[in-house]
Amino acid sequence: MKVTVKLFASLGDYLPQGAKRNQIEMEYPPGTTLMDIVEHLKVPRELAHLVLIDGVFVPLEERSTRILAEGEEIAIFPPVAGG
């Protein structure tokens, strides 16, 4: 199945070659979870702060059980600091 993965800010460094504008379409087997993708891209779990699927927030406790579907769009943002 194909999904679009978008990694924002400093997380863009974890995208594989071929990514454009901090996103890439990737192929994964059926049954792939959100955390499978985070681990595949080697994004440290503590840096996957805000996670959205098709614009809907996915709580931390659901990320390892949320199975992805064909065509979904995953957006991952790091923690934001400011002052």
C-alpha positions in Angstrom: 0.0 0.0 0.0 1.2 3.5 -0.7 1.1 6.3 1.9 2.5 9.8 1.9 4.9 10.7 4.7 5.6 14.3 5.6 8.3 15.1 8.2 8.5 18.7 9.3 11.3 21.0 10.6 14.4 19.1 11.7 12.7 15.8 11.1 13.1 16.3 7.3 16.6 15.0 7.7 15.2 11.5 8.3 13.4 11.3 4.9 15.0 9.0 2.3 16.6 10.3 -0.9 14.0 11.3 -3.4 11.9 13.3 -0.9 10.6 16.6 -2.1 9.3 19.4 0.0 9.7 17.3 3.2 7.4 14.6 1.9 7.6 11.3 0.0 5.2 8.6 -1.1 6.3 5.2 0.2 5.2 1.6 -0.2 4.5 -0.5 2.9 2.9 -3.9 3.4 -0.7 -4.2 4.6 -0.9 -4.1 8.4 1.8 -1.5 8.8 1.3 0.7 11.9 2.2 4.3 12.4 5.1 3.3 14.7 6.4 0.9 12.1 6.9 3.9 9.8 8.5 6.0 12.5 10.9 3.1 13.3 11.6 2.4 9.6 12.6 6.0 9.1 14.7 5.9 12.3 12.9 8.9 13.7 13.6 8.9 17.5 10.3 8.3 19.3 10.7 11.4 21.5 11.0 13.6 18.4 7.7 12.3 16.9 5.8 14.8 19.0 2.7 15.8 17.0 1.5 13.1 14.7 -1.5 13.5 12.3 -3.1 11.1 9.8 -5.1 12.9 7.2 -5.1 15.9 9.4 -6.4 14.1 12.5 -4.3 14.0 15.7 -3.1 10.5 16.7 -2.5 10.2 20.5 0.7 8.6 21.7 -1.1 5.5 23.1 -2.7 4.7 19.7 0.4 5.1 17.5 1.7 1.5 17.9 -1.8 0.0 17.1 -3.1 2.4 14.4 -2.9 0.4 11.2 -2.5 2.5 8.1 -4.7 2.4 4.9 -3.9 2.9 1.3 -3.5 6.6 0.4 -3.3 8.0 3.9 -1.1 11.0 4.6 1.1 10.9 7.7 2.5 14.2 9.1 5.0 14.2 11.9 6.2 17.3 13.8 9.0 17.6 16.4 8.5 19.3 19.7 8.3 23.0 19.4 10.3 25.3 21.7 10.1 29.0 21.9 9.8 31.9 24.1 
